[in-house]
């Protein structure tokens, strides 16, 4: 099982500080040196933490594709991926061209994660219609099919419900053949049917309950049966929240630091209410001692998960401290790769 890191690229994501390139670069460098296999960037024009109990203040963010390109230039071994691209922000023909170029420039280290989009405020701000979920998912399916065909070297003539191409090409071709892996992120039944039809891999983020994941795996198997697809041909990745320590006291120390560096309302109360205790956070995340966190990841491995993407905090793409990244990479990564 590979180990990936969700990079902090939003305001407040790294140690509670505003987004900064030097911080992001440092986290990426430490992650690569610590043994992480992949680095992942999400795709929003801006975001807020209201969904997670925090403030609805808009958080600034680096643009996904620009960030991945620079990350490829300052790293040499780790894979670079999007988790996930908002499909409605880019034409799939342009996306295929961007992907082929970045895969070549990075020496074949690109993973293309695609999603249907979910954050309505950025659609409204950009003047993009926020269609119902089934429309966005169907449009995602067409886009993923187009990207795959163009990256595979086909001269594409395509007439779908949402996109039309007449003799489109994507040259030069990417380094990875027949194309860089195409992942689709999401959880619902319609989305899983799209995964079964057009994707190389499926991502489930962010995971709380292993039982929930087990049920969604069965839904994927059912979707594959309906489309005559071998479910074992689809790679699986999962995004998890994690804080780990050498022992419980060390883990609790790191958690207390995380609480202080996380916007109010997520872990500590924004009013007179109670905050989230270490015990509660452990129960709803993949946190604990090194041994406890490793055991939880090993359970995912038995369910066929081939890559786990860690957000080192309580919010997506959060890193509380570089010390936490180093520990997870050096102490937990080797065990999950070796099956320990």
C-alpha positions as CSV (number, residue, x, y, z in Angstrom):
1,X,0.0,0.0,0.0
2,X,1.4,3.4,-1.0
3,X,1.4,6.4,1.4
4,X,0.3,9.8,0.1
5,X,0.2,13.2,1.7
6,X,-2.6,15.8,1.3
7,X,-0.6,19.0,1.0
8,X,-1.7,22.2,2.9
9,X,-2.5,24.8,0.3
10,X,-5.3,26.8,1.9
11,X,-5.2,29.7,4.4
12,X,-5.0,28.2,7.9
13,X,-4.0,24.7,6.5
14,X,-0.4,24.7,7.6
15,X,0.1,25.4,11.3
16,X,-2.9,27.8,11.2
17,X,-1.0,30.2,9.0
18,X,-2.0,31.9,5.7
19,X,-1.1,29.9,2.5
20,X,2.5,30.5,1.5
21,X,4.6,28.9,-1.2
22,X,7.7,28.5,1.0
23,X,5.6,26.5,3.6
24,X,4.1,24.3,0.9
25,X,7.4,23.7,-0.6
26,X,8.9,22.8,2.7
27,X,6.1,20.3,3.5
28,X,6.5,18.7,0.1
29,X,10.3,18.4,0.5
30,X,10.0,16.9,4.0
31,X,7.4,14.5,2.8
32,X,9.6,13.2,0.0
33,X,12.6,12.9,2.3
34,X,10.5,11.0,4.9
35,X,9.4,8.4,2.4
36,X,5.9,9.4,1.2
37,X,5.1,8.0,-2.2
38,X,2.8,10.7,-3.4
39,X,1.7,14.3,-2.9
40,X,-1.9,15.5,-3.6
41,X,-3.5,18.9,-4.2
42,X,-7.2,19.7,-4.2
43,X,-9.0,22.0,-6.7
44,X,-11.0,25.0,-5.5
45,X,-11.1,28.6,-6.3
46,X,-11.5,29.2,-2.6
47,X,-13.0,27.1,0.3
48,X,-14.5,27.6,3.7
49,X,-14.6,25.4,6.8
50,X,-18.4,25.7,7.5
51,X,-19.0,22.2,6.4
52,X,-16.6,21.0,9.1
53,X,-18.0,23.1,11.9
54,X,-15.5,26.0,11.4
55,X,-16.0,29.5,10.1
56,X,-17.6,30.2,6.7
57,X,-14.9,32.8,5.9
58,X,-13.5,32.1,2.5
59,X,-10.0,30.6,2.6
60,X,-7.6,31.5,-0.1
61,X,-5.9,28.6,-2.1
62,X,-3.2,28.0,-4.7
63,X,-4.6,26.9,-8.0
64,X,-4.3,23.1,-8.3
65,X,-2.6,22.6,-11.7
66,X,-0.1,25.4,-11.3
67,X,0.8,24.0,-7.9
68,X,1.3,20.5,-9.2
69,X,3.5,21.8,-11.9
70,X,5.8,23.6,-9.5
71,X,5.8,20.7,-7.1
72,X,7.0,18.4,-9.9
73,X,9.9,20.8,-10.5
74,X,11.0,20.8,-6.8
75,X,10.7,17.1,-6.2
76,X,12.3,14.1,-8.0
77,X,10.7,10.8,-6.8
78,X,7.2,11.3,-5.4
79,X,4.1,11.1,-7.6
80,X,2.0,14.2,-8.0
81,X,-1.8,14.0,-8.1
82,X,-5.0,16.0,-8.0
83,X,-7.6,15.1,-5.4
84,X,-9.7,16.0,-7.2
85,X,-10.0,18.3,-10.2
86,X,-13.4,20.1,-10.4
87,X,-14.6,18.9,-13.8
88,X,-16.5,22.0,-14.5
89,X,-13.5,24.4,-14.3
90,X,-11.7,23.1,-17.4
91,X,-12.5,21.8,-20.9
92,X,-11.5,18.1,-21.1
93,X,-9.5,18.7,-24.3
94,X,-7.5,21.3,-22.5
95,X,-7.2,19.1,-19.4
96,X,-5.8,16.3,-21.5
97,X,-3.2,18.6,-23.1
98,X,-2.2,19.9,-19.6
99,X,-1.9,16.3,-18.3
100,X,0.2,15.1,-21.2
101,X,2.6,18.0,-20.7
102,X,2.9,17.7,-17.0
103,X,3.4,13.9,-17.2
104,X,6.3,14.5,-19.6
105,X,7.8,17.3,-17.6
106,X,7.6,15.3,-14.4
107,X,9.2,12.2,-15.9
108,X,5.9,10.2,-15.7
109,X,4.9,11.0,-12.1
110,X,1.3,12.3,-12.7
111,X,-1.9,10.9,-11.3
112,X,-5.1,12.6,-12.6
113,X,-7.8,12.7,-10.0
114,X,-11.2,14.0,-11.3
115,X,-14.4,14.9,-9.6
116,X,-17.9,16.2,-10.3
117,X,-17.5,19.3,-8.2
118,X,-19.6,20.0,-5.1
119,X,-18.8,23.4,-3.7
120,X,-21.7,25.6,-4.8
121,X,-20.2,29.0,-3.7
122,X,-17.3,28.8,-6.1
123,X,-19.7,28.0,-9.0
124,X,-21.8,31.0,-8.1
125,X,-18.7,33.3,-7.8
126,X,-17.4,32.1,-11.2
127,X,-20.8,32.3,-12.9
128,X,-20.8,28.6,-13.6
129,X,-24.3,26.9,-13.4
130,X,-24.4,24.5,-10.5
131,X,-26.4,21.7,-12.0
132,X,-28.0,18.8,-10.1
133,X,-25.6,16.0,-9.0
134,X,-26.6,13.5,-11.7
135,X,-25.9,16.1,-14.4
136,X,-22.5,16.9,-13.0
137,X,-21.6,13.2,-12.6
138,X,-22.7,12.4,-16.2
139,X,-20.7,15.3,-17.5
140,X,-17.7,14.0,-15.5
141,X,-18.1,10.6,-17.1
142,X,-18.0,12.2,-20.6
143,X,-15.0,14.3,-19.7
144,X,-13.0,11.4,-18.2
145,X,-13.7,9.3,-21.4
146,X,-12.4,12.2,-23.6
147,X,-9.3,12.7,-21.5
148,X,-8.5,9.0,-21.6
149,X,-8.9,8.7,-25.3
150,X,-6.9,11.8,-26.1
151,X,-4.0,10.8,-23.7
152,X,-4.0,7.3,-25.3
153,X,-3.1,8.9,-28.7
154,X,-6.4,8.7,-30.4
155,X,-7.5,11.3,-32.9
156,X,-10.8,12.0,-31.3
157,X,-14.2,12.6,-32.9
158,X,-16.8,12.7,-30.1
159,X,-20.4,13.8,-29.8
160,X,-21.9,13.5,-26.4
161,X,-24.6,15.2,-24.5
162,X,-22.1,17.8,-23.0
163,X,-19.0,17.8,-25.2
164,X,-18.3,17.6,-28.9
165,X,-14.8,17.1,-30.5
166,X,-14.0,16.8,-34.2
167,X,-10.5,15.5,-34.9
168,X,-8.9,16.5,-31.6
169,X,-5.4,15.3,-30.9
170,X,-3.0,15.5,-27.9
171,X,0.6,15.5,-28.9
172,X,3.2,14.9,-27.7
173,X,1.9,12.0,-25.8
174,X,2.5,11.5,-22.0
175,X,5.4,9.5,-20.7
176,X,3.1,7.0,-19.0
177,X,1.5,4.6,-21.4
178,X,-1.2,4.2,-22.5
179,X,-1.9,7.2,-20.2
180,X,-1.4,8.5,-16.7
181,X,-3.8,6.9,-14.2
182,X,-7.2,8.5,-14.1
183,X,-8.9,8.4,-10.7
184,X,-12.4,9.5,-9.9
185,X,-13.3,10.6,-6.4
186,X,-16.7,10.2,-4.8
187,X,-19.1,7.8,-3.0
188,X,-22.6,7.7,-4.4
189,X,-24.0,4.9,-6.6
190,X,-24.2,6.9,-9.8
191,X,-20.6,8.1,-9.3
192,X,-19.4,4.5,-8.7
193,X,-21.1,3.4,-12.0
194,X,-19.0,6.1,-13.7
195,X,-15.9,4.8,-12.0
196,X,-16.7,1.3,-13.3
197,X,-17.1,2.6,-16.8
198,X,-14.2,5.0,-17.3
199,X,-11.7,5.1,-14.4
200,X,-8.5,3.4,-13.6
201,X,-8.9,4.1,-9.9
202,X,-11.4,5.2,-7.2
203,X,-10.8,7.5,-4.3
204,X,-13.0,7.7,-1.2
205,X,-12.2,10.9,0.9
206,X,-12.5,11.5,3.8
207,X,-13.1,8.3,5.6
208,X,-14.4,8.1,9.2
209,X,-15.9,4.6,9.5
210,X,-14.3,1.5,8.0
211,X,-17.8,-0.1,7.9
212,X,-19.0,2.7,5.6
213,X,-16.1,2.1,3.3
214,X,-16.8,-1.7,3.3
215,X,-20.4,-1.0,2.2
216,X,-19.2,1.4,-0.6
217,X,-16.8,-1.3,-1.8
218,X,-19.7,-3.6,-2.2
219,X,-21.6,-0.9,-4.1
220,X,-18.5,-0.6,-6.4
221,X,-18.5,-4.4,-7.0
222,X,-22.2,-4.2,-7.9
223,X,-21.5,-1.3,-10.3
224,X,-18.8,-3.3,-12.0
225,X,-21.0,-6.3,-12.4
226,X,-23.6,-4.1,-14.2
227,X,-20.9,-2.9,-16.6
228,X,-19.0,-6.2,-17.1
229,X,-15.9,-4.8,-15.4
230,X,-13.6,-6.7,-13.1
231,X,-13.6,-4.8,-9.8
232,X,-10.1,-5.9,-9.1
233,X,-8.9,-3.9,-12.2
234,X,-9.9,-0.7,-10.4
235,X,-7.2,0.7,-8.0
236,X,-8.5,2.0,-4.7
237,X,-7.4,4.9,-2.5
238,X,-8.7,6.4,0.6
239,X,-8.2,9.7,2.3
240,X,-7.9,9.7,6.1
241,X,-7.3,12.1,9.0
242,X,-4.3,11.2,11.2
243,X,-2.3,12.3,14.1
244,X,0.1,9.7,15.5
245,X,2.7,9.6,18.3
246,X,5.3,7.2,19.7
247,X,3.0,6.6,22.7
248,X,-0.3,7.9,23.8
249,X,1.1,10.8,25.7
250,X,3.2,11.9,22.6
251,X,0.1,11.5,20.4
252,X,-2.0,13.6,22.8
253,X,0.7,16.3,22.8
254,X,0.6,16.5,19.1
255,X,-3.2,16.5,19.1
256,X,-3.3,19.4,21.6
257,X,-1.0,21.3,19.2
258,X,-3.4,20.5,16.4
259,X,-6.3,21.9,18.4
260,X,-4.6,25.2,18.9
261,X,-3.7,25.5,15.2
262,X,-7.2,24.6,13.8
263,X,-9.9,27.2,13.3
264,X,-12.4,27.4,16.1
265,X,-15.5,25.3,15.7
266,X,-13.8,22.3,14.3
267,X,-12.0,20.9,17.4
268,X,-12.4,23.6,20.0
269,X,-15.7,25.4,20.6
270,X,-16.5,28.6,18.9
271,X,-18.9,29.4,21.8
272,X,-19.5,27.9,25.2
273,X,-19.9,24.3,23.9
274,X,-17.5,21.4,24.5
275,X,-14.6,20.7,22.2
276,X,-13.5,17.4,20.7
277,X,-11.5,15.3,23.1
278,X,-8.5,13.2,22.1
279,X,-10.5,10.1,22.7
280,X,-13.3,11.3,20.4
281,X,-10.9,12.3,17.7
282,X,-9.1,8.9,17.8
283,X,-12.5,7.2,17.4
284,X,-13.4,9.1,14.3
285,X,-10.0,9.2,12.6
286,X,-7.0,7.0,12.0
287,X,-5.1,8.5,14.9
288,X,-3.3,7.1,18.0
289,X,0.0,5.6,18.7
290,X,2.1,4.4,15.7
291,X,0.9,0.9,16.4
292,X,-2.8,1.9,16.6
293,X,-2.6,4.0,13.4
294,X,-0.8,1.2,11.6
295,X,-3.3,-1.4,12.6
296,X,-6.2,0.8,11.3
297,X,-4.4,1.2,7.9
298,X,-3.7,-2.5,7.8
299,X,-7.4,-3.1,8.0
300,X,-7.9,-0.9,5.0
301,X,-5.3,-2.9,3.2
302,X,-7.3,-6.1,3.7
303,X,-10.2,-4.4,2.0
304,X,-8.1,-3.8,-1.1
305,X,-7.0,-0.3,-0.5
306,X,-3.8,0.3,-2.5
307,X,-3.1,3.9,-1.4
308,X,-3.9,5.9,1.6
309,X,-3.7,9.7,1.4
310,X,-3.2,11.3,4.8
311,X,-4.4,14.7,5.9
312,X,-2.3,15.4,9.0
313,X,-5.0,17.2,10.9
314,X,-8.7,17.5,11.3
315,X,-9.5,19.3,8.0
316,X,-8.8,18.3,4.4
317,X,-5.3,19.2,3.3
318,X,-4.2,20.3,6.7
319,X,-0.8,19.8,8.3
320,X,-0.4,20.8,11.9
321,X,3.4,20.5,12.0
322,X,6.3,19.2,10.0
323,X,7.2,16.9,12.9
324,X,3.9,15.0,12.3
325,X,4.7,14.5,8.6
326,X,8.1,13.2,9.4
327,X,6.8,10.7,12.0
328,X,4.1,9.3,9.7
329,X,6.5,9.0,6.7
330,X,9.4,7.4,8.6
331,X,7.5,5.3,11.2
332,X,4.2,4.3,9.6
333,X,5.0,4.3,5.9
334,X,7.5,1.4,5.8
335,X,5.1,-0.9,7.8
336,X,2.1,-0.5,5.5
337,X,4.3,-1.1,2.4
338,X,5.8,-4.2,3.9
339,X,2.5,-5.5,5.3
340,X,3.7,-5.1,8.8
